[in-house]
Amino acid sequence: MLEAIDSPCLRHCFDIGHWFLFSKTPLSDWFDQLGPSLSHLHLHDNRGRGDDHRPIGAGKIDFPSFIALLRKRELAPSATLEAHTQMDAQLSLTALQTLLAD
């Protein structure tokens, strides 16, 4: 669809938590298909049972592999930390800073 419309006004927002819950397609396949159309990320963690928007690192999503995949493909989308509390936002920010420093 993104290729067919071919407009800089239409890009993809990838939600890692929703991918973890609902997709059976490997993350690398998603990124192979999205390529430069990937422009934004929604970042939150979960335990694979519900869309509970846990802080990054407080669930089962393999964030180090996720970040490595972004780097390997030289993708630098913007991101939103999807936290439900100020404490969860701070925990996610701290975890993300550690991931990006590696």
Secondary structure, DSSP 8 states (H G I E B T S, - for coil): -HHHH--TT--EEEEHHHHHHH--S-HHHHHHHHGGGEEEEEE-B--SSS---B-TTSSS--HHHHHHHHHHTT---EEEE--SSHHHHHHHHHHHHHHHH-
